[in-house]
Amino acid sequence: MKTDRRVLLVVHTGRPGAVHLAREAAARLGRAGVGVCVLDPDFADLAIDGAGAVAATESAANKCEIVMVLGGDGTILRGAEMARGSDVPLLGVNLGHVGFLAESERDDLDVTIDHVVHHKYTVEERMTIDVTVTLDGSVVSRQWALNEASVEKSARERMLEVVVEIDGRPLSSWGGDGIVAATPTGSTAYAFSAGGPIVWPSVEALLVVPLSAHALFARPLVVAPSSVIAVELQHRNPGPGVLWCDGRRTEDLAPGARIEVRRGAKPVRLARLHLGPFTDRLVAKFDLPVEGWRGRRNVSEAVGRAAANQRVSGS
């Protein structure tokens, strides 16, 4: 069946059940008249050349209406690289553990496919960060991240000495394992593991989270979305540091390197199937205990019953 509609399917082929699920998704989309593109390295592993599926390069997202990811957060971040460059929405189906970036679970595949086929989803823009690395005044690298950029030591036995600057003014210096600059989306990822706060996605802000810093003042910070965060590696560092963007893209940092982090010029667009509050997502993903909660509705009902009882007794 020929169709102008295309979905780019990104799959973690090493996940148990991912190959079977991808074949099922491609078949269901094909039967609904939606073509499927699969990244060329994964195409042979999935063996889904039927149902209108074709092998494609990462630039195929330019001709697709949505990037659908089957995997954990790491695979979703891989899909985000393609979706952001093509300005198409990203939809994650969680095959991992927590899967904070995912919008649905593997057991919901039928419902997820139905939403994609009938365009029953909204699109939410998530802030990104742009990262610039300079050395001796010259730009040596430009990167971006959806979750976070981390500046870390490259040798386990040594500390990394850094100076941190916010909006053009020095804040503090310390030695430690490094520092994380994160978005609200990334506040539930590496920054959270490092002791940073969880920030609701609707809040526009940037986070600064030191990593095992040896300093009296080394607390997580929440700064304005317009702020520019700079981390300078001290020249006295005995060896290089390393920059990680979303735990996927990395490069060495020479002593004296300067890393600037600012709000990204281009967001990532996430397809949302559910419009429930972020609180519910936190409870579900972290399996938080909420037993005993009675809620405002129950309080209102109790007040209503008390008022009714008062009216009856008064009559």
N, C-alpha and C positions, 0 to 999 in steps of 0.2 A: 504494500500500500504506500503510494507516494504521499508525502505530507510536507508542508512548510514548517511544521512545528518540530522543534528539537529540544531535547534535554541532554545536558552533559552529565554523565554518570561517573562519579569518582568513587573508587572502591578500594578499601584496604583488603587486598587479596590474601593477606596473611591471617586475617581474622577467621576464627571458626564459623562456618556458616555463611560468610560474606559472599563467596562465589555463588552458592545456591540462591541466596537472597537477591543478588544482582541479576541472575538469570530470570528469576521470577519477576523482578521489577521491570526488566527490559521487555519481557513477554507481555506483561499487563499494559505497559505504555504502548507497545506496538499494536495490541488489539484495540486500543482506544484511539489509534490514529496519530500517535505521537512518536516521532523518530527518536532514536537513542544514539548518542555519541559516547564512545569509551576511549580513554586515553590509550594511545598505541602500545605502551609497555604492558598494559593490563589486558589488552584485547585478546591475546592468545590464551592467557590464563583463564579468562572467563568463558571463552568459546561461545559467544552469544551473537554470532554473525547472522542469525535469523532475527525475526521480529523487527526488521528495519534497522538493526544496530550496525554502526560503522565505526571503524577505527579512526581516531582523530588526534590532532596535536592539542597542546594546551590552549592555543589561540582559537580553538573551536567554540569556546564559550561566547565569542563575538556573534556567532550565528545561532545561539541557543537562547531560550527564554528563561531558563533557570539551571543552576548547577545543583544537582542532587548528590549528596555524599552519603555513602554507607560506610560507617566506621566510627572511631572515637574522636575525641577533640583534636588529636594530631592530624588525622585524615581530613577533618573539617577545616583545619588551618591550611592544609594543602589546597583544598578546594577554594578557600578564601583568596588565595593568591591569584587564581584564575578568574574568580567572580569579580574581584575588585578591579582588575585590569579591563574587564569587559562591561562593567557597570550593570551586571545582571544579579538578581537575588540568589542567595545561597540557602539551601535547605538541607539540614543534617538529620540523618536517621542514625540513632545511637546504637553502635554495636560494641561499645567499650564499657567502661565502668561508670564514671560519673556522667560524662557527656554533657557538660554545662552548655556547650554551644549548640547541641542538638535540639531539634524541635519535636521529634517523635522517637519512638522506640521500635525495635524490630517487629514486635507483635502487632504494631499499628500500620503495617505496610499497606494493607488494602485501603485503609482510610487515607493514608498519606498520598497514595497514587491517585485516589479520587479527587483530593484537593488540588493536586497538580493538574490533572486533566481538565478540571472545570474552573481553574483559576480561583479556587476558594482559599485564598491566603492574602494576608496583608504584608506589607514590606516595611521593615524597621531599619533605620540607618544607625550604625554603630560607629562611634568615634575610633579613629586610628591614630597612630603617631608616626611622624616622619623623623628619621634619625640621620644626622650628618656627622661624619668623622673627619676631623682635620688634624694635620700634623705640620707644625712650623708654618701655620697660616694657609696651607694648601689643602683643599678638599681631596680626600683619598677614597671616600665611600659615601654613598647615600643608600639608606635602607628604609623600611617601613615595618610596622607591626600592628596587628589587631589586638593582641593581648598585652605584650610587654617587650621592652628591650632591657637586657641585663648586661651590665659590665662586671665581669668576674675575673678572678685570678686564674691563671693557667697552670700554676704549679701548686699542688696540694699542700706542700710543706711551707709555703710562703704566704704572707699577707699581701694584699693589694692596697697601696697607699693612694688615696684619692682626695681631691678637693671638690666639693659640691657647690654649685652656683645656681641661684634662682633669680631670673629676671635681671641678669647682668650684675648681680651683687653676690659676693662670696658668702656662703652660709656656714660651712664647717669643713674640717678635714678629719679623716680617720683612716685607720688601717683595718682591714677585715677581709671578708670573702668577696665583697663587691657591693653592688647597688642595683635595684630594679626600678625602672620607670614604667608605670603601667597605666592602662586605660580603665574606665569602669568595667568594661567587659573582662579585662584581665585581672580584676580584683579578686576573682574567685579561683585564679590559677596560681602561678608561681608566687605572686605577691601575697596571696593568702597564706601559702605555705611558709613564707618568710615572716609572718606575723603582721601583715598589713590589714587594713580594714576592708570589709565588703562594701562596695559602693553600688547603689542602684543604677542600672543602665541608663535611666532617664536623667541622672545627674551628670552634668558636664563638668568634668574635673580631670586632673592628672594626679597620679600617685607617685610618691618617692619612698621606697622601702629599702633601708640599709640591710645588708646581708652579714650577720655575725660581726657587727662593727665593734671595735675596741675603743669606745668613747663614751663619755658621760651623756652627751647629747647625740643620740642616734635613734630617734623615734621616727616611725612612719609619718609622712606628711601628705596632706591633700592640698593641692594648689589649684589656681585658676586654670581653666582650659586655654586661656590666652598666654599662660606663663611659658617661659623657655627654661628648661632644665639643662644644665651643663655639668658634665663630670670630666674632670681633668686628671689624668694619670700623672702622679708625681715622677719627676725625672729620676729620683733615687730608687725607683722600683728596680729590682735586680733583673727582672725579665718582663716579657710582654703580658698583657692581660688579654681577654677575649670578649668580643661582643657577640651576644646571641639575640636574635630577633625572632620571637615566637618559638624559641627552641628549635628552629628549623634552619635559619640562615646564620652563618657565623663567620667571623674574621678576626685575625690577630690584631692587637692594639699595642703599638710600641710605647715605651715610656715617653711621656710628654704629649701623648695623643689627647685630643679634646673631643668629647662626644656631646652633641647638642640634640635634645629631644623636644619636639614641639607638636602641637596638634596637627594631625595629618590633613593634607589638602583634600584627600579623597576618602570617604567613608566606605565601609563594607555594608552591603544591604542584605539583611537577613529576612528570609521568608518566615512568617509567623502563621501557624495554624491555630494557635490558642492565644486568647487575649487575657488569660488569667494574670493575677498580680505576681510580681517578682517574688514576693514572700512565699507563695505556694511553691514556686520553683526551688527556692532554697530548702524548704522543708522536704520536698520530694528528693532532691538530689543528695542532700546530706543526711537524709533519714532522721530529721530532727524530732525530738520528743515533744508532742503537743497535747498529750493526754491531760485532761482536766480543764482544757479551755472551754469556756462557756460562750464567749462572744457577746457582742453588743446586741444581737437579735434576741438572745435569751434574756438579757437584762431588760430589754424593752418589753418583752412578753411578761416578765415578772412584774414590772412597773404597771403594765396594763391590767394584770390580774389583781394587783393590790388596789388599784383605783376602782376596779369593778366591785371588789369586795367591800370597799369603803362606801360606794354608792348603795349597795344592797343593805349594809348594816345601818346606813343613815336613813334609809326609807322605812 
